[in-house]
């Protein structure tokens, strides 16, 4: 790459670079390959994938049989749910209809599953509670590989099954069910045998059509029902997610451009890309083909009305590391298909892509423009103070902002 870059610099002395030549300098400097739809993880058995499909699409492992993974990862919402905050147990319907139900509010925005099957995606959830580092998978339930999970995605796939508001049930205060009684009082690794007990009890309910379908899928995979445990569930879900996202993956205009199709982007989108990798400094965090450094930063996202921590706050990464320096930091979200995955932010507080981009540039105007209540302003001074140094001194005019947004729509 260095030799190529040197030749480009020599040619600059002879003539000015074209827009495309300039952009390919950035592409090579950032080592982009545009291979999100070409880079496949190790193939998994089709029988394991079928098990994962049933668990993903049906509420068979939900405590109250009312929640499935597919409720928050919809095909028509780019494998997210289109809501600021997800609606878990007790919910009904899809998308905005789900907000009208009596379901429990999951106090974080549901992420898309696009690119999650890519082997380079190694940090999961907004706070990075599941992370693959140096050949080990760190998670709230223990080291993943030693437990029998085949990937960080496998571990991440099962954590919602262990959360009361997402799968355990119920949404009514002071109510419980067998699933809650078994799992919720257990800590860390002890949740695994508790969940396995629940799984085996659920498989006894042979009048349930979903259970019968799951038993049939196990038989097709030459597995006994006794072999269905949390680890197998995670591996099966990961296998299905990989297959689904690979099948649904269509190269974006930006990926096509990286691979040599200069006509896949408009002039404004190309100039927006130069801003993204240059003056706007977006690529300082949104780097690589996944458009995320998998690290943790604060952009001073306003604390909303609900959060998973004390007084409805969301302290982000700090509740994983227990380091005060990590307060209000969150994993850099991948920008793959970003224009299709509104709303934005860990709490979905930004309705539009334009709004969250403007907030990166200057958070003060977000509070002004939305006429946020005095109480909400008073609870956000610490979040604003945590704002990353990387976001200082970003200056764009309106024309440049429009071009940057045009580029983001090509991802």
C-alpha positions in Angstrom: 0.0 0.0 0.0 2.8 2.4 0.9 4.5 2.0 -2.6 1.2 2.6 -4.3 0.5 5.7 -2.2 4.0 7.0 -3.0 3.3 6.6 -6.8 0.1 8.6 -6.4 2.0 11.4 -4.6 4.5 11.5 -7.5 1.7 11.7 -10.0 0.2 14.6 -8.1 3.2 16.7 -9.2 2.2 16.1 -12.8 -1.5 16.7 -12.6 -4.3 17.1 -10.1 -6.0 13.9 -8.9 -9.5 13.3 -10.1 -12.2 12.9 -7.5 -12.2 9.1 -7.9 -8.4 8.9 -7.6 -8.5 11.0 -4.5 -11.1 8.8 -2.9 -9.1 5.6 -3.8 -6.2 7.1 -1.9 -8.5 7.1 1.2 -9.8 3.6 0.5 -6.2 2.2 0.3 -5.1 4.2 3.3 -7.9 2.8 5.4 -7.4 -0.7 3.9 -11.0 -1.1 2.9 -11.9 -4.2 0.9 -15.7 -3.9 0.4 -16.2 -7.5 1.2 -19.1 -7.6 3.6 -21.1 -9.8 1.2 -18.1 -11.9 0.2 -16.5 -12.7 3.5 -18.2 -15.8 5.0 -17.8 -17.4 8.4 -17.1 -21.1 8.6 -20.1 -22.9 7.3 -22.4 -24.6 9.8 -24.6 -27.6 9.3 -28.0 -27.0 7.8 -29.6 -29.0 10.5 -28.2 -26.7 13.2 -29.3 -23.7 11.2 -32.9 -25.1 11.2 -32.9 -25.5 15.0 -31.7 -21.8 15.2 -34.5 -20.7 12.8 -37.2 -22.2 14.9 -35.8 -20.7 18.1 -35.3 -17.3 16.4 -38.7 -17.1 14.8 -40.9 -18.7 17.4 -41.5 -17.9 21.2 -40.7 -21.5 22.1 -38.0 -20.5 24.7 -39.9 -17.5 26.1 -41.1 -17.9 29.7 -44.6 -16.8 28.8 -44.5 -18.0 25.2 -45.0 -14.4 24.0 -41.5 -13.3 22.8 -39.2 -14.4 19.9 -36.0 -12.9 18.6 -37.8 -12.0 15.4 -40.1 -9.6 17.4 -37.2 -7.1 17.6 -35.3 -8.1 14.4 -37.8 -7.6 11.6 -37.1 -8.2 7.9 -39.0 -5.0 7.0 -37.0 -3.0 9.5 -33.5 -4.0 8.3 -33.3 -6.6 11.1 -34.0 -4.0 13.8 -37.5 -3.0 15.1 -37.7 0.7 14.2 -38.5 1.6 17.8 -36.5 3.9 20.1 -36.5 1.2 22.8 -37.4 -2.4 22.3 -40.6 -3.9 23.7 -40.0 -7.3 25.3 -42.1 -9.7 27.3 -45.8 -9.1 27.3 -45.6 -7.3 24.0 -47.7 -8.0 20.9 -47.6 -7.0 17.3 -44.6 -5.6 15.4 -43.0 -2.2 15.0 -45.1 0.8 16.3 -48.0 -1.5 17.0 -45.8 -3.1 19.7 -45.6 0.2 21.5 -49.3 0.1 22.1 -49.2 -3.2 23.9 -48.5 -3.8 27.6 -45.0 -5.2 27.0 -42.0 -4.5 29.1 -39.7 -1.7 27.9 -36.2 -3.0 27.2 -34.2 0.2 28.0 -31.9 0.1 25.0 -32.4 0.4 21.2 -32.5 -2.9 19.4 -29.5 -3.2 17.0 -29.7 -4.6 13.5 -28.2 -8.0 12.8 -26.6 -6.9 9.6 -22.8 -7.8 9.6 -23.1 -9.6 13.0 -22.2 -12.9 11.4 -19.0 -11.5 10.0 -16.0 -13.1 11.8 -14.5 -9.6 12.3 -17.4 -8.5 14.4 -16.0 -9.2 17.9 -17.8 -6.9 20.3 -21.5 -7.2 21.0 -24.2 -5.1 22.7 -24.0 -1.4 23.3 -21.9 -1.9 26.4 -19.7 -4.6 24.9 -20.7 -7.2 27.6 -19.7 -9.9 25.1 -16.3 -9.5 23.6 -13.7 -11.7 21.9 -10.2 -10.8 22.9 -7.0 -12.7 22.1 -8.8 -16.0 21.6 -11.2 -15.8 24.5 -14.8 -14.8 24.8 -15.6 -12.6 27.8 -19.2 -12.5 28.9 -21.4 -12.2 32.0 -21.9 -16.0 32.0 -18.2 -16.9 31.7 -15.6 -17.6 29.0 -17.5 -18.7 26.0 -15.2 -21.2 24.3 -14.5 -23.1 27.5 -18.3 -23.4 28.0 -18.9 -24.8 24.6 -20.0 -21.8 22.6 -18.5 -21.6 19.1 -18.3 -17.8 18.8 -18.9 -14.5 20.4 -22.1 -14.3 18.4 -23.2 -17.6 19.9 -22.8 -16.1 23.4 -24.5 -12.8 22.5 -27.4 -14.7 21.0 -28.4 -16.4 24.3 -28.1 -13.5 26.7 -31.6 -12.1 25.9 -33.0 -15.5 26.9 -31.6 -14.9 30.4 -33.0 -11.3 30.8 -36.4 -10.8 32.5 -37.6 -8.0 30.3 -36.6 -9.7 27.1 -37.5 -13.4 27.5 -37.9 -14.6 31.1 -41.2 -12.8 31.7 -43.4 -11.4 32.9 -44.1 -7.8 32.3 -46.5 -7.5 35.3 -45.0 -6.3 38.6 -44.6 -9.0 41.3 -45.6 -11.7 38.9 -43.4 -14.7 38.0 -43.4 -17.9 36.1 -41.4 -21.1 36.1 -38.7 -19.5 33.9 -38.3 -16.5 36.1 -38.2 -18.6 39.3 -35.5 -20.9 37.8 -33.2 -18.3 36.3 -33.5 -14.8 37.6 -32.1 -15.5 41.1 -29.0 -17.1 39.7 -25.8 -15.2 39.1 -23.3 -15.4 36.2 -22.4 -18.9 35.2 -25.0 -20.4 37.5 -27.7 -19.2 35.0 -26.6 -21.8 32.5 -27.7 -24.9 34.4 -30.9 -23.1 35.5 -31.7 -22.3 31.9 -30.9 -25.8 30.9 -33.5 -27.1 33.4 -36.1 -24.8 31.9 -35.2 -25.9 28.4 -35.7 -29.6 29.3 -39.0 -28.8 31.1 -40.3 -26.8 28.0 -39.4 -29.8 25.7 -41.9 -31.9 27.7 -44.8 -29.7 26.5 -45.4 -31.9 23.5 -48.9 -30.4 22.8 -47.2 -27.1 21.9 -46.7 -27.0 18.1 -43.5 -25.0 18.5 -42.1 -27.6 20.8 -43.0 -30.4 18.3 -41.3 -28.5 15.5 -38.2 -28.1 17.7 -38.1 -31.7 18.6 -38.4 -32.6 14.9 -35.5 -30.4 14.0 -33.4 -32.0 16.7 -34.2 -35.4 15.4 -33.3 -34.3 11.9 -29.9 -33.2 13.3 -29.4 -36.6 14.9 -29.6 -35.0 18.4 -31.6 -36.1 21.3 -33.7 -33.6 23.2 -31.4 -34.1 26.2 -28.6 -32.6 24.1 -30.5 -29.2 23.7 -28.7 -26.9 26.2 -28.0 -23.2 26.2 -24.7 -23.7 24.4 -26.4 -25.6 21.5 -29.1 -23.0 21.4 -26.5 -20.2 21.1 -24.6 -22.1 18.4 -27.8 -22.8 16.5 -29.0 -19.2 16.7 -25.5 -17.9 15.5 -25.6 -20.4 12.6 -29.1 -19.2 11.5 -28.1 -15.5 11.9 -25.0 -16.1 9.7 -27.1 -17.8 7.1 -29.8 -15.2 7.1 -27.6 -12.2 6.9 -25.4 -13.8 4.2 -28.4 -14.6 2.1 -30.0 -11.2 2.6 -26.7 -9.4 2.0 -26.7 -7.2 -1.1 -23.5 -5.1 -1.8 -24.2 -1.5 -1.0 -23.2 1.2 -3.5 -20.2 2.0 -1.3 -19.1 -1.6 -1.2 -19.4 -1.7 -5.0 -17.4 1.5 -5.3 -14.6 0.1 -3.2 -14.4 -2.9 -5.5 -14.0 -0.7 -8.5 -17.5 0.3 -9.7 -17.0 4.1 -10.0 -20.5 4.7 -11.2 -22.2 3.2 -8.1 -21.9 6.6 -6.3 -23.0 10.0 -7.3 -20.6 13.0 -7.2 -22.2 14.2 -4.0 -21.8 10.8 -2.4 -18.1 10.6 -3.4 -17.5 14.1 -2.0 -19.4 13.0 1.1 -17.1 10.0 1.4 -14.0 12.3 1.3 -15.6 14.2 4.1 -16.2 11.0 6.1 -12.6 9.9 5.8 -11.2 13.4 6.0 -12.5 16.7 7.4 -15.5 15.3 9.3 -13.3 12.7 11.0 -16.0 10.1 11.0 -13.6 7.3 10.2 -11.7 8.0 13.5 -14.2 5.6 15.0 -16.3 4.3 12.2 -13.3 2.5 10.6 -12.8 -0.7 8.5 -15.3 -2.5 6.3 -17.6 -2.9 9.3 -17.4 0.8 9.9 -16.7 0.4 13.6 -13.5 0.3 15.6 -15.3 -2.0 18.1 -14.2 0.4 20.8 -16.1 2.6 23.2 -16.7 6.4 23.0 -19.1 9.0 24.3 -20.8 11.3 21.9 -22.8 12.8 24.9 -26.0 11.0 23.9 -28.7 12.6 26.1 -30.0 10.4 28.9 -33.6 9.6 28.2 -36.5 9.0 30.4 -35.6 5.3 30.9 -32.4 3.4 31.4 -31.1 0.2 32.9 -29.2 1.7 35.8 -29.9 3.8 38.9 -32.5 6.6 38.5 -33.2 5.5 34.9 -29.7 6.4 33.7 -27.6 4.4 31.3 -23.9 4.4 32.3 -22.9 2.3 29.3 -19.6 0.5 29.4 -18.9 1.5 33.0 -21.3 -1.1 34.3 -19.2 -3.8 32.5 -15.7 -2.6 33.4 -16.7 -0.9 36.7 -14.3 1.9 35.7 -15.6 5.4 36.2 -13.7 6.6 33.1 -16.1 4.4 31.0 -19.3 6.2 32.1 -21.5 7.1 29.2 -19.3 5.4 26.7 -20.9 2.9 24.2 -19.6 0.7 21.5 -19.2 2.4 18.2 -22.2 1.2 16.1 -21.5 -0.3 12.7 -22.8 1.9 10.0 -23.7 -1.0 7.7 -27.1 -0.2 6.3 -27.3 2.8 8.7 -29.9 4.7 6.6 -32.4 1.9 7.2 -32.0 1.5 10.9 -33.5 4.6 12.5 -33.9 5.6 15.2 -30.3 6.1 16.5 -28.4 6.1 19.7 -28.2 3.5 22.4 -31.6 4.7 23.6 -33.1 5.6 20.2 -33.3 9.2 21.1 -32.4 10.5 17.6 -35.3 10.0 15.1 -33.3 10.8 12.0 -29.8 10.2 10.6 -29.4 14.0 10.1 -30.1 14.6 13.8 -27.5 12.2 15.1 -24.9 13.5 12.7 -25.6 17.1 13.8 -25.3 15.9 17.4 -21.8 14.6 16.7 -20.9 18.1 15.6 -22.5 20.0 18.4 -24.7 18.4 21.1 -25.9 21.7 22.5 -28.2 22.4 19.6 -29.9 19.0 20.1 -31.3 20.2 23.4 -32.3 23.5 22.0 -34.0 22.2 18.9 -36.1 19.6 20.6 -37.2 21.8 23.5 -36.2 19.2 26.0 -37.5 19.6 29.5 -35.5 21.4 32.2 -35.4 18.1 34.2 -33.9 16.3 31.3 -31.2 19.0 30.8 -30.3 18.9 34.5 -29.6 15.1 34.4 -27.3 15.4 31.4 -24.4 17.5 32.5 -22.2 14.4 33.2 -23.0 12.8 29.9 -22.0 16.0 28.0 -18.8 16.2 30.1 -17.9 12.7 29.0 -17.9 13.6 25.3 -14.9 12.3 23.4 -12.0 14.5 22.4 -12.2 13.1 18.9 -15.4 15.1 18.3 -13.9 18.5 19.0 -13.4 21.0 16.2 -15.5 19.3 13.6 -16.7 22.1 11.2 -19.0 21.5 8.3 -21.2 23.9 6.3 -24.7 23.0 5.2 -23.6 21.9 1.8 -21.0 19.6 3.3 -23.5 18.1 5.7 -25.8 17.3 2.8 -23.0 15.5 1.0 -22.0 13.6 4.1 -25.6 12.4 4.6 -25.8 11.4 0.9 -22.7 9.2 1.5 -24.3 7.6 4.6 -27.3 6.7 2.5 -25.0 4.7 0.2 -23.7 2.4 3.0 
